[in-house]
């Protein structure tokens, strides 16, 4: 651990031999093409499949009138073709099975569906009469929190900042779309699935179809990005497995179109964030409130934990956070990289910058003055908290000391230049439920665990952990993951994978060596479940970071460019520097994309996302990313897990958009409080 071991699966990926879900070898599969609702709310009045069934090459058409029955598992997203109710545009209303994808698509276009349309609401408004407190947040923290009298403290504060920040609906857009191949033999089904957790997929499919889990096999050896959208079962997978049940013995294949990725597999909800900060003239916070209104789906509530990161960032004796949701007739939101922290940090960190300007205090110094000794709400000590070190070392690395204090001070060749900073935090999580088996065979140690490699390098890091724990070189380790034939593994999400699976493997290695020593015989074997962390509930555990950005804003057009970014992180022990830097940079690029480009535009008349492809939904490209660096401080934290490592998959996006927005203000004097920042009206307002 601690060295840049090359990716184990790297040669397979660059030579094209790594197989993803839709590329699994199956004999003569049928191809599925869905029929999707063209209304946002209502009921199917009639379905005419006559023309579709008559098309040569069509094997079957599945509708709500003849679909196999599914069990109710308490998740409305999995209620596929079970009734005629329409909850959002793009909902699946039928499926065509055909010998080729072209025939399936043509036949789907021949299915005639008529609707009884109901009044729909797909436009997000804060003052909606349907607005209500969130029932639950996605991270299972309380939707509201409070200490002291924040409103009274704000009224009495010497300096206050009250501002509203907004973030739009955003979509995950992984390179590989969701894909499923399903084949039934009697009451046994085999799935090749693009999944962040094969165990969760197996459990959900088994429950839906009334099967024992042993009757469901799921394989997902390689995943081309997930970011949360592949963490749980969505309607497309259910549709494919459901349709395959009508043709036993034939595999059914479906890879979602890019348009479907904007309609059926979740998104990050829109947020309206009301921030209020009250401070003394020396910059000490007296009060902090972060009240959020966000969109959700009428059919299934999802509470984005937007303000929960605020609870642990800065010391303030009087504080409040709250979350309210507005239900809309859209597909349900879901987890998206750094759920809560990514949008929430935009509001909090921009507000902190506004307070620094109001006080005339350097933004870094303001954050340092409000560093808490213990978690501000739980009162727990920190296992480690390297935020101040990140701010100070990052400032030195970035050249912060040469920054002019006043905004709108640097005009170079027609471009206003400025710099900004923001702090970042993401909790350190270890999920239970994994089991690792270590077996010695033919001179090598076989390590088995149902983990998921979604591109982050799990195979490689788990190989390194196993090698160190067993005291052997990594070339004597063979790690097997991504299949339900292996011992169970928790899902890849919450930046928890390395902590969860690595702790399990380290425990299994300890048991193996205790049982067999360092010279085992062939067939020697040991296993272990994820060990409990004795410090859980006793210490507050999180990764921290400081984001720095330089922007250039064109004086005439308001175009924004980001010539330079630096992320400085405190994430415990860095197990593989090359892979870690890749994760940090990937998050920062996404933060830049969030700041300047990403926005899903909904046509409120019809309820669909207008820019439902990469021609319209812009993500950061090579031309957007100039000089970008990710570094980290040396941090030892023996409390988080046996490796001393914290999650790094999501911390890179947190605070990045805020740093850019703060830099835009420093460059132009214009405060932008809504994302994305398409342009800045240099002599007026911004967007």
C-alpha positions in Angstrom: 0.0 0.0 0.0 1.1 3.5 -0.7 2.7 2.8 -4.1 1.4 3.4 -7.6 0.8 -0.2 -8.6 -0.5 -0.4 -12.2 -4.2 -1.2 -12.7 -4.7 -4.9 -12.7 -7.3 -4.8 -15.4 -5.5 -2.0 -17.4 -4.3 -4.2 -20.3 -7.7 -5.8 -20.7 -9.3 -2.4 -21.0 -6.9 -0.8 -23.4 -6.9 -3.9 -25.6 -10.7 -4.2 -25.6 -10.9 -7.6 -24.0 -12.6 -6.3 -20.8 -16.3 -7.3 -21.3 -19.0 -5.0 -20.1 -22.6 -6.0 -19.4 -24.0 -5.6 -23.0 -20.9 -7.4 -24.4 -21.3 -10.7 -22.5 -21.2 -13.7 -24.7 -24.7 -15.3 -25.0 -26.2 -17.3 -27.8 -28.7 -15.7 -30.2 -30.2 -13.1 -27.8 -33.4 -11.4 -28.4 -33.3 -7.6 -28.4 -35.7 -5.4 -26.3 -36.9 -2.0 -27.3 -39.3 -0.2 -24.9 -42.4 1.8 -25.6 -42.4 4.9 -23.3 -45.1 7.2 -22.1 -45.6 10.4 -23.9 -47.4 12.1 -21.0 -46.3 13.0 -17.5 -49.3 11.9 -15.6 -52.5 10.0 -16.3 -53.5 6.5 -17.3 -53.3 4.2 -20.3 -56.7 4.1 -22.0 -55.7 1.5 -24.7 -52.8 -0.2 -26.2 -52.9 -1.6 -29.8 -50.0 -4.0 -30.5 -51.4 -5.5 -33.7 -49.1 -3.9 -36.2 -46.0 -4.5 -34.0 -46.8 -8.2 -33.6 -47.3 -8.6 -37.3 -43.8 -7.3 -38.2 -41.5 -10.2 -39.3 -38.8 -10.9 -36.7 -41.0 -9.8 -33.7 -41.1 -12.5 -31.1 -43.4 -10.8 -28.6 -44.8 -7.6 -27.1 -45.3 -7.3 -23.3 -47.8 -4.9 -21.9 -49.5 -4.2 -18.6 -52.3 -6.5 -19.7 -50.1 -9.6 -20.0 -46.9 -9.0 -18.1 -45.8 -11.4 -15.4 -46.8 -10.4 -11.9 -44.2 -8.8 -9.6 -44.2 -8.7 -5.8 -44.5 -5.3 -4.1 -41.1 -4.7 -2.5 -41.9 -1.1 -1.4 -40.1 0.6 -4.2 -42.4 2.3 -6.8 -39.6 2.4 -9.4 -39.8 -1.4 -9.7 -43.5 -1.5 -10.4 -43.1 -2.1 -14.1 -46.0 -3.0 -16.4 -48.1 -3.9 -13.3 -50.9 -1.4 -14.0 -51.9 1.4 -16.4 -51.0 4.3 -14.2 -48.5 6.9 -15.6 -46.3 8.7 -13.1 -43.8 10.4 -15.4 -43.0 10.9 -19.1 -40.7 8.2 -20.4 -42.2 5.6 -18.1 -42.2 2.1 -19.7 -45.6 1.1 -21.0 -44.7 -1.9 -23.2 -41.7 -3.8 -24.4 -41.0 -5.4 -27.8 -38.8 -8.5 -28.2 -37.3 -9.1 -31.6 -34.5 -10.9 -33.4 -32.6 -7.7 -34.1 -32.4 -4.3 -32.3 -33.5 -2.6 -35.6 -36.7 -4.7 -35.8 -37.4 -4.2 -32.1 -37.1 -0.4 -32.5 -39.3 -0.3 -35.6 -42.0 -2.5 -34.0 -42.0 -0.3 -30.8 -42.8 2.6 -33.1 -45.9 0.7 -34.3 -47.4 0.2 -30.9 -50.3 2.7 -30.5 -50.9 3.9 -27.0 -53.7 6.3 -26.1 -54.0 8.0 -22.7 -56.4 9.6 -20.3 -54.2 12.5 -19.4 -54.3 14.1 -15.9 -53.0 17.5 -14.8 -49.3 17.3 -14.3 -46.7 19.4 -12.6 -43.1 19.2 -13.7 -41.9 22.7 -13.1 -40.1 23.3 -9.8 -41.4 26.2 -7.7 -40.4 26.9 -4.1 -43.9 28.2 -3.3 -45.7 25.0 -4.4 -48.8 24.2 -2.3 -47.5 20.6 -2.3 -44.2 21.5 -0.5 -43.7 19.6 2.7 -40.9 18.6 5.1 -38.8 15.7 3.8 -39.8 12.5 5.4 -36.3 11.0 5.2 -32.9 12.0 3.7 -30.9 9.7 1.5 -28.1 9.5 4.0 -30.5 8.6 6.8 -29.7 11.7 8.9 -32.6 13.6 10.4 -34.1 16.0 7.8 -33.9 18.9 10.3 -31.4 19.9 13.0 -31.1 22.8 15.4 -29.2 24.1 18.3 -29.8 27.3 20.3 -31.7 30.3 18.9 -30.3 30.9 15.4 -33.0 33.5 14.4 -32.4 35.6 17.5 -28.6 35.3 17.1 -28.9 36.5 13.5 -30.9 39.5 14.5 -28.3 40.4 17.1 -25.2 39.7 15.0 -22.9 42.5 14.1 -22.5 41.3 10.5 -25.0 39.1 8.6 -25.2 37.5 5.2 -28.5 36.3 3.9 -28.6 34.9 0.4 -30.3 32.3 -1.7 -28.4 29.8 -4.0 -29.8 27.5 -6.5 -28.6 24.4 -8.3 -30.5 22.7 -11.2 -31.4 19.1 -12.0 -28.4 17.2 -13.3 -27.9 13.8 -14.8 -25.2 11.2 -14.2 -24.2 10.5 -17.8 -21.7 7.7 -17.3 -19.8 6.6 -20.4 -21.4 3.2 -20.3 -25.2 3.4 -20.2 -27.3 1.0 -18.1 -27.3 -2.4 -19.7 -28.9 -5.8 -18.9 -28.8 -9.3 -20.4 -31.3 -11.7 -18.8 -32.0 -15.3 -19.4 -34.4 -17.6 -17.6 -34.3 -21.4 -17.2 -37.3 -22.4 -15.2 -37.2 -20.4 -12.0 -33.6 -19.6 -12.3 -32.3 -16.4 -14.0 -28.9 -15.2 -15.0 -28.2 -11.5 -15.4 -25.3 -9.7 -16.9 -25.8 -6.2 -15.5 -24.0 -2.9 -15.3 -24.2 -2.6 -11.5 -22.5 -0.9 -8.5 -23.5 -3.9 -6.4 -24.3 -7.3 -7.7 -25.6 -8.4 -4.3 -28.2 -5.7 -4.1 -29.3 -6.4 -7.6 -29.7 -10.1 -6.8 -31.7 -9.4 -3.6 -34.1 -7.0 -5.4 -34.7 -9.3 -8.4 -35.3 -12.3 -6.1 -37.8 -10.4 -4.0 -39.6 -9.0 -7.1 -40.0 -12.4 -8.7 -40.6 -14.4 -5.5 -37.4 -16.4 -5.7 -34.7 -17.5 -3.4 -31.6 -15.5 -3.8 -29.7 -18.6 -4.9 -32.0 -18.7 -8.0 -30.6 -15.3 -9.2 -27.1 -15.0 -10.7 -25.6 -11.6 -11.4 -22.3 -10.9 -13.2 -20.8 -7.4 -13.5 -17.1 -7.7 -13.9 -16.5 -4.3 -15.4 -18.6 -1.1 -15.1 -18.1 2.0 -17.3 -19.0 4.5 -14.6 -21.9 4.6 -12.2 -21.8 7.7 -9.9 -24.8 6.5 -8.0 -27.2 5.8 -10.9 -26.2 2.1 -11.0 -26.3 1.6 -7.2 -29.9 0.4 -7.1 -32.4 -1.3 -9.4 -34.2 0.9 -11.9 -37.1 0.2 -14.2 -35.0 -0.7 -17.2 -33.4 -3.7 -15.6 -36.8 -4.8 -14.2 -38.3 -4.5 -17.7 -35.6 -6.6 -19.3 -35.9 -9.4 -16.6 -39.7 -9.2 -16.8 -39.7 -9.5 -20.6 -37.2 -12.3 -20.5 -39.5 -14.4 -18.3 -41.9 -14.5 -21.2 -39.4 -16.3 -23.5 -37.7 -18.9 -21.2 -34.4 -20.2 -22.6 -33.7 -17.1 -24.7 -31.5 -14.3 -23.5 -32.9 -10.8 -23.8 -30.5 -7.9 -24.2 -31.1 -4.2 -23.6 -28.7 -1.3 -23.4 -30.4 2.0 -22.6 -30.3 4.7 -25.2 -28.7 8.0 -24.1 -32.1 9.6 -24.1 -33.4 6.9 -21.7 -30.6 7.8 -19.4 -32.3 11.2 -18.9 -35.7 9.6 -18.3 -35.6 6.4 -16.3 -32.5 6.1 -14.1 -32.6 9.0 -11.7 -31.0 12.4 -11.4 -29.7 15.0 -8.9 -32.7 17.1 -7.9 -32.9 20.8 -8.1 -32.2 22.8 -4.9 -33.1 26.3 -3.6 -30.8 27.0 -0.6 -31.5 29.8 1.9 -28.3 30.6 3.8 -27.9 33.0 6.7 -24.7 33.7 8.5 -24.3 35.9 11.5 -20.8 36.9 12.8 -19.0 39.2 15.2 -16.7 41.8 13.7 -13.7 39.5 14.2 -15.3 36.9 12.0 -16.5 34.4 14.6 -19.8 32.8 13.6 -22.6 33.3 16.1 -25.3 31.8 13.9 -25.6 29.6 10.8 -28.8 28.5 9.1 -29.1 26.4 5.9 -32.8 25.9 4.8 -33.3 23.9 1.7 -36.2 23.4 -0.7 -35.6 20.7 -3.3 -37.5 18.8 -6.0 -38.5 15.2 -5.7 -40.9 12.8 -7.5 -44.5 12.4 -6.6 -44.4 8.7 -7.1 -41.3 8.2 -4.9 -39.8 10.7 -2.5 -36.0 11.1 -2.4 -34.6 13.6 0.1 -31.3 15.0 -1.1 -29.2 15.6 2.0 -28.2 19.1 0.8 -27.6 20.7 4.2 -26.2 17.8 6.2 -22.6 18.7 5.3 -23.1 22.1 6.8 -23.8 20.5 10.2 -20.1 19.5 10.6 -18.2 22.3 8.8 -17.9 25.4 11.0 -18.4 26.2 14.7 -21.4 28.3 15.5 -23.3 28.2 18.8 -26.7 28.8 17.2 -27.5 26.8 14.1 -30.3 25.2 12.0 -30.6 23.0 8.9 -33.8 21.9 7.3 -35.0 20.2 4.1 -38.4 20.5 2.4 -39.4 18.8 -0.9 -41.7 19.7 -3.7 -43.1 16.6 -5.4 -43.2 16.6 -9.2 -44.5 14.3 -11.9 -41.0 13.2 -12.9 -38.9 10.1 -12.6 -37.5 9.7 -9.1 -34.2 11.4 -8.2 -31.4 9.2 -6.9 -27.9 9.3 -5.5 -25.4 11.2 -7.6 -21.7 11.7 -6.9 -21.4 13.4 -3.5 -25.2 13.5 -2.9 -26.0 16.4 -0.7 -22.4 17.6 -0.3 -22.0 18.6 -3.9 -24.9 21.0 -4.2 -24.9 21.9 -0.5 -21.2 23.0 -0.5 -22.1 25.5 -3.3 -24.5 27.3 -1.0 -22.4 27.2 2.2 -19.0 28.0 0.7 -20.3 30.9 -1.4 -22.1 32.3 1.7 -18.8 32.0 3.6 -17.1 34.0 0.8 -19.8 36.6 0.9 -19.2 36.9 4.7 -15.5 37.3 4.2 -16.1 40.1 1.8 -18.5 41.8 4.2 -16.1 41.5 7.0 -13.0 42.5 5.0 -11.3 39.2 6.1 -9.4 36.9 3.9 -11.6 33.9 2.9 -9.1 31.4 4.1 -8.5 33.2 7.4 -12.3 33.3 8.0 -12.6 29.5 7.6 -9.7 29.0 10.0 -11.2 31.2 12.6 -14.3 29.1 12.6 -12.6 25.7 12.8 -14.5 23.6 15.4 -12.7 21.7 18.1 -15.4 18.9 18.0 -18.2 18.2 15.6 -20.5 21.3 15.9 -23.7 19.3 16.3 -22.9 15.8 17.6 -20.1 17.0 19.9 -18.0 14.0 18.9 -14.2 14.5 18.7 -12.7 14.2 15.2 -10.7 11.1 14.3 -8.6 13.5 12.3 -9.5 16.8 10.5 -6.9 18.2 8.1 -8.9 21.1 6.8 -6.7 23.9 8.1 -3.6 22.1 6.8 -5.3 21.8 3.4 -6.2 25.5 3.4 -2.7 26.6 4.4 -0.7 24.2 2.2 -3.0 24.7 -0.7 -2.7 28.5 -0.4 1.1 28.3 -0.5 1.0 25.9 -3.4 -1.5 28.1 -5.3 0.2 31.4 -4.7 -2.7 32.8 -2.7 -0.6 35.4 -0.9 -0.2 37.4 -4.1 -4.0 37.7 -4.5 -5.4 41.3 -4.5 -7.8 41.7 -1.6 -10.3 43.8 -3.7 -12.4 42.3 -6.5 -12.2 43.4 -10.1 -8.6 44.4 -9.8 -6.9 42.3 -12.6 -7.8 43.1 -16.3 -5.4 41.3 -18.6 -5.8 41.5 -22.4 -9.6 42.0 -22.1 -10.1 39.3 -19.5 -10.9 39.9 -15.8 -8.9 37.5 -13.6 -9.7 36.4 -10.1 -9.2 33.5 -7.6 -11.5 31.8 -5.2 -11.4 29.1 -2.5 -13.8 26.7 -0.9 -13.6 24.0 1.7 -14.7 20.4 1.2 -15.9 17.6 3.4 -17.2 14.1 2.7 -18.0 11.5 5.5 -15.9 8.4 5.9 -18.1 5.3 5.8 -17.7 1.6 6.3 -20.7 -0.5 5.3 -21.3 -3.9 6.8 -22.3 -7.0 4.9 -19.2 -8.1 3.0 -17.5 -11.4 3.3 -14.0 -12.3 1.9 -12.6 -15.7 1.3 -8.8 -16.2 0.9 -7.6 -19.5 -0.6 -4.1 -20.7 -1.4 -3.7 -22.6 -4.7 -0.7 -23.3 -7.0 1.5 -20.7 -5.3 -1.0 -17.9 -5.4 -3.5 -16.4 -3.0 -7.0 -16.2 -4.4 -9.1 -13.5 -2.8 -12.8 -13.5 -3.5 -15.4 -10.8 -2.6 -18.5 -9.5 -4.3 -17.1 -6.0 -4.7 -17.6 -3.7 -7.7 -15.0 -2.0 -9.9 -16.8 1.0 -11.5 -13.6 2.4 -12.8 -12.1 3.6 -9.6 -9.5 0.8 -9.5 -11.0 -1.5 -6.8 -9.3 -4.6 -8.2 -5.9 -3.0 -7.9 -6.2 -1.4 -4.5 -7.8 -4.6 -3.0 -4.8 -6.5 -4.5 -2.4 -4.2 -2.7 -4.3 -4.5 0.6 -4.3 -8.3 0.4 -0.6 -8.4 -0.5 0.3 -6.3 2.5 -2.0 -8.2 4.9 -0.6 -11.5 3.7 3.0 -10.3 3.5 3.6 -11.3 -0.1 4.2 -9.5 -3.4 1.1 -8.3 -5.3 1.9 -10.6 -8.2 1.0 -13.5 -5.9 -2.5 -12.2 -5.4 -5.5 -12.8 -7.6 -8.6 -10.8 -6.7 -12.0 -11.9 -8.0 -14.9 -9.5 -7.8 -18.2 -8.5 -9.5 -20.2 -11.7 -9.4 -22.8 -13.3 -7.1 -21.0 -16.6 -7.3 -18.5 -14.9 -5.0 -18.9 -14.1 -1.3 -21.2 -11.1 -0.8 -19.9 -7.6 -1.0 -21.5 -4.2 -0.2 -22.2 -1.9 -3.0 -19.8 0.7 -4.4 -21.2 4.0 -3.1 -20.6 6.7 -0.5 -16.9 6.5 -1.1 -17.1 3.4 1.0 -15.7 0.6 -1.2 -12.1 0.5 -0.2 -12.9 1.0 3.5 -15.6 -1.7 3.5 -14.0 -4.4 1.3 -10.4 -3.6 2.4 -11.3 -4.0 6.0 -13.0 -7.3 5.2 -10.0 -8.6 3.3 -7.5 -7.5 6.0 -9.6 -9.4 8.6 -9.7 -12.5 6.4 -5.9 -12.3 5.8 -5.3 -12.1 9.6 -7.4 -15.2 10.1 -5.6 -17.0 7.3 -2.2 -16.3 8.7 -3.3 -17.2 12.2 -4.6 -20.5 10.9 -2.1 -21.4 8.2 1.0 -19.3 8.8 3.2 -18.0 6.0 3.8 -21.3 4.3 0.3 -22.6 3.6 -0.5 -25.8 1.7 -2.7 -26.0 -1.4 -6.3 -25.6 -0.5 -5.7 -23.7 2.7 -8.6 -21.3 3.2 -10.0 -18.7 5.6 -12.9 -16.2 5.5 -14.1 -13.2 7.4 -17.0 -10.8 7.5 -16.6 -7.0 7.7 -15.4 -6.3 11.2 -17.2 -3.7 13.3 -15.3 -0.4 13.9 -15.1 0.1 17.6 -14.7 3.8 17.1 -18.0 4.2 15.1 -20.3 6.5 17.1 -17.3 7.6 19.3 -15.5 9.8 16.7 -16.6 12.0 13.8 -14.9 10.6 10.6 -14.6 12.5 7.3 -12.2 13.4 4.5 -11.5 17.1 4.0 -10.2 19.4 1.3 -9.6 22.9 0.0 -10.5 23.8 -3.6 -8.7 26.7 -5.3 -9.7 28.1 -8.7 -8.5 30.9 -11.0 -11.0 32.2 -13.5 -10.8 34.5 -16.5 -14.0 36.4 -17.5 -14.2 38.1 -20.8 -14.8 41.8 -20.3 -17.2 42.1 -23.2 -18.9 38.7 -23.6 -18.9 37.5 -20.0 -17.5 34.1 -21.1 -15.9 32.2 -18.2 -12.8 30.2 -18.4 -11.0 28.3 -15.7 -7.2 28.3 -16.5 -6.1 26.8 -13.1 -7.5 24.6 -10.3 -5.9 23.0 -7.3 -7.4 20.6 -4.9 -5.6 19.9 -1.6 -7.0 17.0 0.3 -6.8 15.2 3.7 -8.0 11.6 3.1 -6.0 9.5 5.5 -3.5 7.1 4.0 -3.3 7.2 0.2 -3.1 3.6 -0.9 -2.3 4.1 -4.6 -1.2 7.7 -5.5 -1.9 7.3 -9.2 -5.4 6.0 -8.7 -6.1 8.5 -6.0 -5.0 11.5 -8.1 -7.2 10.2 -10.9 -10.2 10.1 -8.5 -9.5 13.5 -7.1 -9.1 15.1 -10.6 -12.2 13.3 -11.9 -14.2 14.9 -9.1 -12.7 18.3 -9.7 -13.5 18.1 -13.5 -17.1 17.3 -12.6 -17.2 20.2 -10.2 -16.0 22.5 -13.0 -18.6 20.9 -15.3 -21.2 21.5 -12.6 -20.2 25.2 -12.3 -20.2 26.0 -16.0 -22.3 23.6 -18.0 -24.5 20.9 -16.4 -28.3 21.6 -16.4 -31.1 19.4 -17.4 -33.8 21.6 -18.9 -37.4 20.3 -18.4 -40.2 21.3 -20.8 -42.9 21.9 -18.2 -45.6 21.6 -20.9 -44.8 17.9 -21.5 -42.6 16.9 -18.7 -39.5 15.8 -20.6 -35.9 16.8 -20.5 -35.2 18.8 -23.6 -31.4 18.4 -23.7 -31.5 14.6 -23.3 -28.2 13.8 -25.1 -24.6 15.0 -25.2 -25.4 17.5 -27.9 -27.6 19.4 -25.5 -26.4 18.3 -22.0 -22.9 19.8 -21.9 -20.2 18.2 -19.8 -16.7 19.5 -19.4 -14.4 18.5 -22.2 -10.7 18.7 -22.7 -10.9 22.3 -23.8 -12.5 23.3 -20.5 -9.7 21.7 -18.4 -6.5 23.6 -18.4 -4.0 23.4 -15.5 -5.5 21.2 -12.8 -3.7 19.6 -9.9 -4.7 17.4 -7.0 -2.4 17.0 -4.0 -2.8 15.8 -0.4 -1.4 16.2 3.0 0.2 13.4 5.0 -2.5 12.3 7.4 -2.5 9.4 9.8 -5.9 8.2 11.1 -5.8 4.7 12.8 -9.5 5.0 13.7 -11.2 4.8 10.4 -10.2 1.3 9.3 -7.2 -1.0 9.3 -5.7 0.7 6.3 -6.1 4.2 7.7 -7.7 5.3 4.4 -10.7 7.6 3.8 -12.9 7.6 0.8 -11.7 9.7 -2.1 -14.3 9.0 -4.9 -16.5 12.0 -4.1 -14.5 14.6 -2.1 -13.1 16.0 -5.4 -16.4 17.4 -6.6 -17.3 19.0 -3.2 -16.6 22.7 -3.1 -15.2 22.9 -6.7 -18.2 24.8 -8.1 -18.2 27.2 -5.1 -14.5 27.9 -5.6 -15.1 28.8 -9.2 -18.1 31.0 -8.3 -16.1 32.8 -5.7 -13.3 33.4 -8.2 -15.8 34.8 -10.6 -16.8 37.4 -7.9 -13.2 38.2 -7.2 -12.6 38.7 -10.9 -15.7 40.8 -11.7 -17.3 42.0 -8.5 -20.5 40.2 -9.7 -21.9 37.6 -7.3 -23.4 34.6 -9.1 -25.7 32.5 -6.9 -27.1 30.1 -9.4 -25.6 27.2 -11.4 -24.6 26.7 -14.1 -22.8 30.0 -14.7 -23.3 30.2 -18.4 -21.9 33.7 -18.5 -21.4 36.8 -16.3 -22.8 40.2 -17.2 -19.6 41.9 -16.1 -21.4 45.3 -15.6 -24.5 43.8 -14.1 -25.7 40.4 -12.8 -24.6 36.9 -13.6 -26.0 33.6 -14.4 
